[in-house]
């Protein structure tokens, strides 16, 4: 498995990966089919993030196929440029096989090289696998966002988690 920073030519494959993850995960913000982005919009987003010194998208690749991603979006103000908000997605068949661990290990290397001090994310409280991965990678629960999302007809809570480097 190769973990690397995304490049604009990955736009179409990244769009497909995002669609597949959203179709098979009950815990992503966007529901299946809700996000409407074409390859040109994806490419522009990749270029915009790539031009920002405190943001990146890492992708996990196996046999020339993208199997997972980790987006790290940095703060815009001087006071929060040291912090990134993380979104992770992994193909269903690739979950539980070390993809998430590899993405987070690469993220830490990138973060240290880019003077990032704080990593943060949210996770649905009943996402046992996600919570276990984040805690394994050193994230700690800072608080609970009550009724943060509406999933399958009910309000669910999210944990706010962070890791300081």
Rosetta constraint file for C-alpha pairs under 8 A:
AtomPair CA 1 CA 60 HARMONIC 6.67 0.50
AtomPair CA 1 CA 61 HARMONIC 5.77 0.50
AtomPair CA 1 CA 62 HARMONIC 5.00 0.50
AtomPair CA 1 CA 63 HARMONIC 7.97 0.50
AtomPair CA 2 CA 60 HARMONIC 5.64 0.50
AtomPair CA 2 CA 61 HARMONIC 5.13 0.50
AtomPair CA 2 CA 62 HARMONIC 6.47 0.50
AtomPair CA 3 CA 58 HARMONIC 6.64 0.50
AtomPair CA 3 CA 59 HARMONIC 5.57 0.50
AtomPair CA 3 CA 60 HARMONIC 4.40 0.50
AtomPair CA 3 CA 61 HARMONIC 6.26 0.50
AtomPair CA 3 CA 102 HARMONIC 7.01 0.50
AtomPair CA 3 CA 103 HARMONIC 6.45 0.50
AtomPair CA 3 CA 106 HARMONIC 7.07 0.50
AtomPair CA 4 CA 58 HARMONIC 5.46 0.50
AtomPair CA 4 CA 59 HARMONIC 5.58 0.50
AtomPair CA 4 CA 60 HARMONIC 6.68 0.50
AtomPair CA 4 CA 106 HARMONIC 7.89 0.50
AtomPair CA 5 CA 56 HARMONIC 6.97 0.50
AtomPair CA 5 CA 57 HARMONIC 5.81 0.50
AtomPair CA 5 CA 58 HARMONIC 4.42 0.50
AtomPair CA 5 CA 59 HARMONIC 6.13 0.50
AtomPair CA 6 CA 10 HARMONIC 6.52 0.50
AtomPair CA 6 CA 46 HARMONIC 7.32 0.50
AtomPair CA 6 CA 56 HARMONIC 7.83 0.50
AtomPair CA 6 CA 57 HARMONIC 5.67 0.50
AtomPair CA 6 CA 58 HARMONIC 5.66 0.50
AtomPair CA 6 CA 59 HARMONIC 5.98 0.50
AtomPair CA 7 CA 11 HARMONIC 7.62 0.50
AtomPair CA 7 CA 46 HARMONIC 6.96 0.50
AtomPair CA 7 CA 47 HARMONIC 7.80 0.50
AtomPair CA 8 CA 43 HARMONIC 5.10 0.50
AtomPair CA 8 CA 44 HARMONIC 7.71 0.50
AtomPair CA 8 CA 46 HARMONIC 5.84 0.50
AtomPair CA 8 CA 47 HARMONIC 6.26 0.50
AtomPair CA 9 CA 43 HARMONIC 7.23 0.50
AtomPair CA 10 CA 14 HARMONIC 5.76 0.50
AtomPair CA 10 CA 43 HARMONIC 7.67 0.50
AtomPair CA 11 CA 15 HARMONIC 6.12 0.50
AtomPair CA 11 CA 39 HARMONIC 5.45 0.50
AtomPair CA 11 CA 40 HARMONIC 7.41 0.50
AtomPair CA 11 CA 42 HARMONIC 5.24 0.50
AtomPair CA 11 CA 43 HARMONIC 4.89 0.50
AtomPair CA 11 CA 46 HARMONIC 7.31 0.50
AtomPair CA 12 CA 16 HARMONIC 6.35 0.50
AtomPair CA 12 CA 38 HARMONIC 7.78 0.50
AtomPair CA 12 CA 39 HARMONIC 4.88 0.50
AtomPair CA 12 CA 42 HARMONIC 7.29 0.50
AtomPair CA 12 CA 43 HARMONIC 7.92 0.50
AtomPair CA 13 CA 17 HARMONIC 6.10 0.50
AtomPair CA 13 CA 65 HARMONIC 7.87 0.50
AtomPair CA 13 CA 66 HARMONIC 6.84 0.50
AtomPair CA 14 CA 18 HARMONIC 6.09 0.50
AtomPair CA 14 CA 42 HARMONIC 7.70 0.50
AtomPair CA 14 CA 66 HARMONIC 7.07 0.50
AtomPair CA 15 CA 19 HARMONIC 6.25 0.50
AtomPair CA 15 CA 37 HARMONIC 7.34 0.50
AtomPair CA 15 CA 38 HARMONIC 7.42 0.50
AtomPair CA 15 CA 39 HARMONIC 6.70 0.50
AtomPair CA 15 CA 42 HARMONIC 6.68 0.50
AtomPair CA 16 CA 20 HARMONIC 6.22 0.50
AtomPair CA 17 CA 21 HARMONIC 6.17 0.50
AtomPair CA 17 CA 66 HARMONIC 6.55 0.50
AtomPair CA 17 CA 67 HARMONIC 6.88 0.50
AtomPair CA 17 CA 68 HARMONIC 7.29 0.50
AtomPair CA 17 CA 91 HARMONIC 7.30 0.50
AtomPair CA 18 CA 22 HARMONIC 6.14 0.50
AtomPair CA 18 CA 89 HARMONIC 7.33 0.50
AtomPair CA 19 CA 23 HARMONIC 6.15 0.50
AtomPair CA 19 CA 32 HARMONIC 6.80 0.50
AtomPair CA 19 CA 33 HARMONIC 7.18 0.50
AtomPair CA 20 CA 24 HARMONIC 6.38 0.50
AtomPair CA 20 CA 91 HARMONIC 6.69 0.50
AtomPair CA 21 CA 25 HARMONIC 5.96 0.50
AtomPair CA 21 CA 89 HARMONIC 6.03 0.50
AtomPair CA 21 CA 90 HARMONIC 6.15 0.50
AtomPair CA 21 CA 91 HARMONIC 5.35 0.50
AtomPair CA 21 CA 92 HARMONIC 6.96 0.50
AtomPair CA 22 CA 26 HARMONIC 7.66 0.50
AtomPair CA 22 CA 28 HARMONIC 6.22 0.50
AtomPair CA 22 CA 30 HARMONIC 6.60 0.50
AtomPair CA 22 CA 31 HARMONIC 5.88 0.50
AtomPair CA 22 CA 32 HARMONIC 5.02 0.50
AtomPair CA 22 CA 33 HARMONIC 7.86 0.50
AtomPair CA 23 CA 31 HARMONIC 7.05 0.50
AtomPair CA 23 CA 32 HARMONIC 4.52 0.50
AtomPair CA 23 CA 33 HARMONIC 7.56 0.50
AtomPair CA 24 CA 32 HARMONIC 7.96 0.50
AtomPair CA 24 CA 91 HARMONIC 7.69 0.50
AtomPair CA 24 CA 92 HARMONIC 6.31 0.50
AtomPair CA 25 CA 92 HARMONIC 7.59 0.50
AtomPair CA 26 CA 31 HARMONIC 7.89 0.50
AtomPair CA 26 CA 151 HARMONIC 7.80 0.50
AtomPair CA 27 CA 123 HARMONIC 7.85 0.50
AtomPair CA 27 CA 124 HARMONIC 6.49 0.50
AtomPair CA 27 CA 127 HARMONIC 7.01 0.50
AtomPair CA 28 CA 89 HARMONIC 7.96 0.50
AtomPair CA 29 CA 149 HARMONIC 7.92 0.50
AtomPair CA 30 CA 34 HARMONIC 6.12 0.50
AtomPair CA 30 CA 35 HARMONIC 6.56 0.50
AtomPair CA 31 CA 35 HARMONIC 7.58 0.50
AtomPair CA 37 CA 41 HARMONIC 5.85 0.50
AtomPair CA 37 CA 42 HARMONIC 6.42 0.50
AtomPair CA 38 CA 42 HARMONIC 6.25 0.50
AtomPair CA 39 CA 43 HARMONIC 6.04 0.50
AtomPair CA 40 CA 44 HARMONIC 6.27 0.50
AtomPair CA 41 CA 45 HARMONIC 6.21 0.50
AtomPair CA 42 CA 46 HARMONIC 6.16 0.50
AtomPair CA 43 CA 47 HARMONIC 6.17 0.50
AtomPair CA 44 CA 48 HARMONIC 6.07 0.50
AtomPair CA 45 CA 49 HARMONIC 6.15 0.50
AtomPair CA 46 CA 50 HARMONIC 5.99 0.50
AtomPair CA 46 CA 57 HARMONIC 7.67 0.50
AtomPair CA 47 CA 51 HARMONIC 6.15 0.50
AtomPair CA 48 CA 52 HARMONIC 6.59 0.50
AtomPair CA 49 CA 55 HARMONIC 5.73 0.50
AtomPair CA 49 CA 56 HARMONIC 5.88 0.50
AtomPair CA 49 CA 57 HARMONIC 7.56 0.50
AtomPair CA 49 CA 73 HARMONIC 7.75 0.50
AtomPair CA 50 CA 55 HARMONIC 6.87 0.50
AtomPair CA 50 CA 56 HARMONIC 6.01 0.50
AtomPair CA 50 CA 57 HARMONIC 7.93 0.50
AtomPair CA 52 CA 56 HARMONIC 7.79 0.50
AtomPair CA 53 CA 114 HARMONIC 7.17 0.50
AtomPair CA 54 CA 73 HARMONIC 7.06 0.50
AtomPair CA 54 CA 74 HARMONIC 4.93 0.50
AtomPair CA 54 CA 75 HARMONIC 7.53 0.50
AtomPair CA 54 CA 81 HARMONIC 6.83 0.50
AtomPair CA 54 CA 82 HARMONIC 7.65 0.50
AtomPair CA 54 CA 84 HARMONIC 7.42 0.50
AtomPair CA 54 CA 114 HARMONIC 6.50 0.50
AtomPair CA 54 CA 116 HARMONIC 7.24 0.50
AtomPair CA 55 CA 71 HARMONIC 7.71 0.50
AtomPair CA 55 CA 72 HARMONIC 5.31 0.50
AtomPair CA 55 CA 73 HARMONIC 4.57 0.50
AtomPair CA 55 CA 74 HARMONIC 4.90 0.50
AtomPair CA 55 CA 84 HARMONIC 7.13 0.50
AtomPair CA 56 CA 71 HARMONIC 5.99 0.50
AtomPair CA 56 CA 72 HARMONIC 5.30 0.50
AtomPair CA 56 CA 73 HARMONIC 6.59 0.50
AtomPair CA 57 CA 69 HARMONIC 6.87 0.50
AtomPair CA 57 CA 70 HARMONIC 5.67 0.50
AtomPair CA 57 CA 71 HARMONIC 4.35 0.50
AtomPair CA 57 CA 72 HARMONIC 6.17 0.50
AtomPair CA 58 CA 69 HARMONIC 5.53 0.50
AtomPair CA 58 CA 70 HARMONIC 5.10 0.50
AtomPair CA 58 CA 71 HARMONIC 6.35 0.50
AtomPair CA 58 CA 103 HARMONIC 6.88 0.50
AtomPair CA 58 CA 106 HARMONIC 7.97 0.50
AtomPair CA 58 CA 107 HARMONIC 7.48 0.50
AtomPair CA 59 CA 66 HARMONIC 6.58 0.50
AtomPair CA 59 CA 67 HARMONIC 7.51 0.50
AtomPair CA 59 CA 68 HARMONIC 5.66 0.50
AtomPair CA 59 CA 69 HARMONIC 4.32 0.50
AtomPair CA 59 CA 70 HARMONIC 6.44 0.50
AtomPair CA 59 CA 103 HARMONIC 7.41 0.50
AtomPair CA 60 CA 66 HARMONIC 5.79 0.50
AtomPair CA 60 CA 67 HARMONIC 5.60 0.50
AtomPair CA 60 CA 68 HARMONIC 4.93 0.50
AtomPair CA 60 CA 69 HARMONIC 6.06 0.50
AtomPair CA 60 CA 99 HARMONIC 6.84 0.50
AtomPair CA 60 CA 103 HARMONIC 6.88 0.50
AtomPair CA 61 CA 65 HARMONIC 5.35 0.50
AtomPair CA 61 CA 66 HARMONIC 4.42 0.50
AtomPair CA 61 CA 67 HARMONIC 5.63 0.50
AtomPair CA 61 CA 68 HARMONIC 7.22 0.50
AtomPair CA 62 CA 66 HARMONIC 6.51 0.50
AtomPair CA 62 CA 67 HARMONIC 6.77 0.50
AtomPair CA 67 CA 90 HARMONIC 5.98 0.50
AtomPair CA 67 CA 91 HARMONIC 5.43 0.50
AtomPair CA 67 CA 94 HARMONIC 6.66 0.50
AtomPair CA 68 CA 88 HARMONIC 7.60 0.50
AtomPair CA 68 CA 89 HARMONIC 5.54 0.50
AtomPair CA 68 CA 90 HARMONIC 4.07 0.50
AtomPair CA 68 CA 91 HARMONIC 6.03 0.50
AtomPair CA 68 CA 94 HARMONIC 7.94 0.50
AtomPair CA 68 CA 99 HARMONIC 6.92 0.50
AtomPair CA 68 CA 100 HARMONIC 7.75 0.50
AtomPair CA 69 CA 88 HARMONIC 5.76 0.50
AtomPair CA 69 CA 89 HARMONIC 5.36 0.50
AtomPair CA 69 CA 90 HARMONIC 6.41 0.50
AtomPair CA 69 CA 103 HARMONIC 7.34 0.50
AtomPair CA 70 CA 86 HARMONIC 6.75 0.50
AtomPair CA 70 CA 87 HARMONIC 5.69 0.50
AtomPair CA 70 CA 88 HARMONIC 4.47 0.50
AtomPair CA 70 CA 89 HARMONIC 6.58 0.50
AtomPair CA 70 CA 103 HARMONIC 6.49 0.50
AtomPair CA 70 CA 104 HARMONIC 7.83 0.50
AtomPair CA 71 CA 85 HARMONIC 7.87 0.50
AtomPair CA 71 CA 86 HARMONIC 5.49 0.50
AtomPair CA 71 CA 87 HARMONIC 5.13 0.50
AtomPair CA 71 CA 88 HARMONIC 6.44 0.50
AtomPair CA 72 CA 84 HARMONIC 5.45 0.50
AtomPair CA 72 CA 85 HARMONIC 5.45 0.50
AtomPair CA 72 CA 86 HARMONIC 4.60 0.50
AtomPair CA 72 CA 87 HARMONIC 6.74 0.50
AtomPair CA 73 CA 84 HARMONIC 5.02 0.50
AtomPair CA 73 CA 85 HARMONIC 5.13 0.50
AtomPair CA 73 CA 86 HARMONIC 6.49 0.50
AtomPair CA 74 CA 80 HARMONIC 7.74 0.50
AtomPair CA 74 CA 81 HARMONIC 5.91 0.50
AtomPair CA 74 CA 82 HARMONIC 7.27 0.50
AtomPair CA 74 CA 83 HARMONIC 5.72 0.50
AtomPair CA 74 CA 84 HARMONIC 4.16 0.50
AtomPair CA 74 CA 85 HARMONIC 6.41 0.50
AtomPair CA 75 CA 80 HARMONIC 4.92 0.50
AtomPair CA 75 CA 81 HARMONIC 4.43 0.50
AtomPair CA 75 CA 82 HARMONIC 7.05 0.50
AtomPair CA 75 CA 83 HARMONIC 5.90 0.50
AtomPair CA 75 CA 84 HARMONIC 6.25 0.50
AtomPair CA 76 CA 80 HARMONIC 6.73 0.50
AtomPair CA 76 CA 81 HARMONIC 5.93 0.50
AtomPair CA 77 CA 81 HARMONIC 5.93 0.50
AtomPair CA 81 CA 116 HARMONIC 7.60 0.50
AtomPair CA 82 CA 115 HARMONIC 6.56 0.50
AtomPair CA 82 CA 116 HARMONIC 4.57 0.50
AtomPair CA 82 CA 117 HARMONIC 5.29 0.50
AtomPair CA 82 CA 118 HARMONIC 6.27 0.50
AtomPair CA 83 CA 116 HARMONIC 5.86 0.50
AtomPair CA 83 CA 117 HARMONIC 6.06 0.50
AtomPair CA 83 CA 118 HARMONIC 4.52 0.50
AtomPair CA 83 CA 119 HARMONIC 5.92 0.50
AtomPair CA 83 CA 120 HARMONIC 7.45 0.50
AtomPair CA 84 CA 116 HARMONIC 7.29 0.50
AtomPair CA 84 CA 118 HARMONIC 6.40 0.50
AtomPair CA 84 CA 119 HARMONIC 5.23 0.50
AtomPair CA 84 CA 120 HARMONIC 6.23 0.50
AtomPair CA 85 CA 119 HARMONIC 6.27 0.50
AtomPair CA 85 CA 120 HARMONIC 4.97 0.50
AtomPair CA 85 CA 121 HARMONIC 5.56 0.50
AtomPair CA 86 CA 119 HARMONIC 7.08 0.50
AtomPair CA 86 CA 120 HARMONIC 6.06 0.50
AtomPair CA 86 CA 121 HARMONIC 5.13 0.50
AtomPair CA 87 CA 121 HARMONIC 6.89 0.50
AtomPair CA 88 CA 100 HARMONIC 7.86 0.50
AtomPair CA 90 CA 94 HARMONIC 6.49 0.50
AtomPair CA 90 CA 95 HARMONIC 6.12 0.50
AtomPair CA 90 CA 99 HARMONIC 7.40 0.50
AtomPair CA 90 CA 100 HARMONIC 7.39 0.50
AtomPair CA 91 CA 95 HARMONIC 6.41 0.50
AtomPair CA 94 CA 99 HARMONIC 6.98 0.50
AtomPair CA 95 CA 99 HARMONIC 6.89 0.50
AtomPair CA 95 CA 100 HARMONIC 7.72 0.50
AtomPair CA 96 CA 100 HARMONIC 7.97 0.50
AtomPair CA 98 CA 102 HARMONIC 6.14 0.50
AtomPair CA 99 CA 103 HARMONIC 6.18 0.50
AtomPair CA 100 CA 104 HARMONIC 6.19 0.50
AtomPair CA 100 CA 133 HARMONIC 7.26 0.50
AtomPair CA 101 CA 105 HARMONIC 6.13 0.50
AtomPair CA 101 CA 133 HARMONIC 7.22 0.50
AtomPair CA 101 CA 137 HARMONIC 7.27 0.50
AtomPair CA 102 CA 106 HARMONIC 6.21 0.50
AtomPair CA 103 CA 107 HARMONIC 6.11 0.50
AtomPair CA 104 CA 108 HARMONIC 6.27 0.50
AtomPair CA 104 CA 137 HARMONIC 7.20 0.50
AtomPair CA 105 CA 109 HARMONIC 6.68 0.50
AtomPair CA 106 CA 110 HARMONIC 6.26 0.50
AtomPair CA 107 CA 111 HARMONIC 5.91 0.50
AtomPair CA 108 CA 112 HARMONIC 6.09 0.50
AtomPair CA 109 CA 113 HARMONIC 6.31 0.50
AtomPair CA 110 CA 114 HARMONIC 6.26 0.50
AtomPair CA 111 CA 115 HARMONIC 6.17 0.50
AtomPair CA 111 CA 116 HARMONIC 4.83 0.50
AtomPair CA 111 CA 117 HARMONIC 7.40 0.50
AtomPair CA 112 CA 116 HARMONIC 5.84 0.50
AtomPair CA 112 CA 117 HARMONIC 7.48 0.50
AtomPair CA 112 CA 165 HARMONIC 7.54 0.50
AtomPair CA 116 CA 165 HARMONIC 7.53 0.50
AtomPair CA 117 CA 164 HARMONIC 5.73 0.50
AtomPair CA 117 CA 165 HARMONIC 4.97 0.50
AtomPair CA 118 CA 162 HARMONIC 6.92 0.50
AtomPair CA 118 CA 163 HARMONIC 5.93 0.50
AtomPair CA 118 CA 164 HARMONIC 4.68 0.50
AtomPair CA 118 CA 165 HARMONIC 6.19 0.50
AtomPair CA 119 CA 162 HARMONIC 5.43 0.50
AtomPair CA 119 CA 163 HARMONIC 5.15 0.50
AtomPair CA 119 CA 164 HARMONIC 6.36 0.50
AtomPair CA 119 CA 165 HARMONIC 7.80 0.50
AtomPair CA 120 CA 160 HARMONIC 7.43 0.50
AtomPair CA 120 CA 161 HARMONIC 5.64 0.50
AtomPair CA 120 CA 162 HARMONIC 4.19 0.50
AtomPair CA 120 CA 163 HARMONIC 6.47 0.50
AtomPair CA 121 CA 160 HARMONIC 6.10 0.50
AtomPair CA 121 CA 161 HARMONIC 5.43 0.50
AtomPair CA 121 CA 162 HARMONIC 6.41 0.50
AtomPair CA 122 CA 158 HARMONIC 6.05 0.50
AtomPair CA 122 CA 159 HARMONIC 5.50 0.50
AtomPair CA 122 CA 160 HARMONIC 4.65 0.50
AtomPair CA 122 CA 161 HARMONIC 5.97 0.50
AtomPair CA 123 CA 127 HARMONIC 6.81 0.50
AtomPair CA 123 CA 130 HARMONIC 7.07 0.50
AtomPair CA 123 CA 131 HARMONIC 6.81 0.50
AtomPair CA 123 CA 158 HARMONIC 5.14 0.50
AtomPair CA 123 CA 159 HARMONIC 5.35 0.50
AtomPair CA 123 CA 160 HARMONIC 6.85 0.50
AtomPair CA 123 CA 161 HARMONIC 7.73 0.50
AtomPair CA 124 CA 156 HARMONIC 7.02 0.50
AtomPair CA 124 CA 157 HARMONIC 5.95 0.50
AtomPair CA 124 CA 158 HARMONIC 4.15 0.50
AtomPair CA 124 CA 159 HARMONIC 6.31 0.50
AtomPair CA 125 CA 131 HARMONIC 7.55 0.50
AtomPair CA 125 CA 156 HARMONIC 7.64 0.50
AtomPair CA 125 CA 157 HARMONIC 5.84 0.50
AtomPair CA 125 CA 158 HARMONIC 5.02 0.50
AtomPair CA 125 CA 159 HARMONIC 5.82 0.50
AtomPair CA 127 CA 131 HARMONIC 6.05 0.50
AtomPair CA 128 CA 132 HARMONIC 6.08 0.50
AtomPair CA 129 CA 133 HARMONIC 6.25 0.50
AtomPair CA 130 CA 134 HARMONIC 6.22 0.50
AtomPair CA 131 CA 135 HARMONIC 6.14 0.50
AtomPair CA 132 CA 136 HARMONIC 6.00 0.50
AtomPair CA 133 CA 137 HARMONIC 6.21 0.50
AtomPair CA 134 CA 138 HARMONIC 6.47 0.50
AtomPair CA 134 CA 139 HARMONIC 5.33 0.50
AtomPair CA 134 CA 140 HARMONIC 7.92 0.50
AtomPair CA 135 CA 139 HARMONIC 4.86 0.50
AtomPair CA 135 CA 140 HARMONIC 6.32 0.50
AtomPair CA 138 CA 163 HARMONIC 6.22 0.50
AtomPair CA 139 CA 161 HARMONIC 5.95 0.50
AtomPair CA 139 CA 162 HARMONIC 5.09 0.50
AtomPair CA 139 CA 163 HARMONIC 4.64 0.50
AtomPair CA 140 CA 161 HARMONIC 5.26 0.50
AtomPair CA 140 CA 162 HARMONIC 5.53 0.50
AtomPair CA 140 CA 163 HARMONIC 6.41 0.50
AtomPair CA 141 CA 159 HARMONIC 6.24 0.50
AtomPair CA 141 CA 160 HARMONIC 5.84 0.50
AtomPair CA 141 CA 161 HARMONIC 4.38 0.50
AtomPair CA 141 CA 162 HARMONIC 6.74 0.50
AtomPair CA 142 CA 159 HARMONIC 7.29 0.50
AtomPair CA 142 CA 160 HARMONIC 5.48 0.50
AtomPair CA 142 CA 161 HARMONIC 5.37 0.50
AtomPair CA 142 CA 162 HARMONIC 6.92 0.50
AtomPair CA 143 CA 159 HARMONIC 5.79 0.50
AtomPair CA 143 CA 160 HARMONIC 5.29 0.50
AtomPair CA 143 CA 161 HARMONIC 7.32 0.50
AtomPair CA 144 CA 157 HARMONIC 6.64 0.50
AtomPair CA 144 CA 158 HARMONIC 5.70 0.50
AtomPair CA 144 CA 159 HARMONIC 4.53 0.50
AtomPair CA 144 CA 160 HARMONIC 5.93 0.50
AtomPair CA 145 CA 157 HARMONIC 5.57 0.50
AtomPair CA 145 CA 158 HARMONIC 5.07 0.50
AtomPair CA 145 CA 159 HARMONIC 6.05 0.50
AtomPair CA 145 CA 160 HARMONIC 6.84 0.50
AtomPair CA 146 CA 156 HARMONIC 7.00 0.50
AtomPair CA 146 CA 157 HARMONIC 4.57 0.50
AtomPair CA 146 CA 158 HARMONIC 6.64 0.50
AtomPair CA 147 CA 155 HARMONIC 4.82 0.50
AtomPair CA 147 CA 156 HARMONIC 4.81 0.50
AtomPair CA 147 CA 157 HARMONIC 4.78 0.50
AtomPair CA 147 CA 158 HARMONIC 7.63 0.50
AtomPair CA 148 CA 155 HARMONIC 6.93 0.50
AtomPair CA 148 CA 156 HARMONIC 6.05 0.50
AtomPair CA 148 CA 157 HARMONIC 5.29 0.50
AtomPair CA 148 CA 158 HARMONIC 6.15 0.50
AtomPair CA 149 CA 155 HARMONIC 5.67 0.50
AtomPair CA 149 CA 156 HARMONIC 5.40 0.50
AtomPair CA 149 CA 157 HARMONIC 6.75 0.50
AtomPair CA 149 CA 158 HARMONIC 7.73 0.50
AtomPair CA 150 CA 154 HARMONIC 5.40 0.50
AtomPair CA 150 CA 155 HARMONIC 4.42 0.50
AtomPair CA 150 CA 156 HARMONIC 6.14 0.50
AtomPair CA 151 CA 155 HARMONIC 6.32 0.50
AtomPair CA 151 CA 156 HARMONIC 6.84 0.50
